[in-house]
Amino acid sequence: MKPQSSYLRSCIEKQYKKEDLIKLAEWKMPFGRFSGMSLIDLPDEYLFWFQKNGFPEGELGELMAFCLELKIEGLDLLIKPLKPKP
């Protein structure tokens, strides 16, 4: 098993707030194949690809790493009800 990157480890150790959970539901992926998709709805494989190749810099990367950890733990279903209604 590959050890976690220091970037991912620092994201995990960050103290997240309820506002971060809301951001996972509301923020849209700004680029790439899944542009426009809510972060919490990004496919696991896409997030694992970023884990392997590097998350984007800044808050977006931190939220994507947090999103992956929630999905690994099966907690992503707690975020989906926070998504804005269309």
Secondary structure, DSSP 8 states (H G I E B T S, - for coil): -----HHHHHHHHS---HHHHHHHHH-B--SSTTTTSBGGGS-HHHHHHHHHH---SHHHHHHHHHHHHHHHTT-GGGTGGGS---
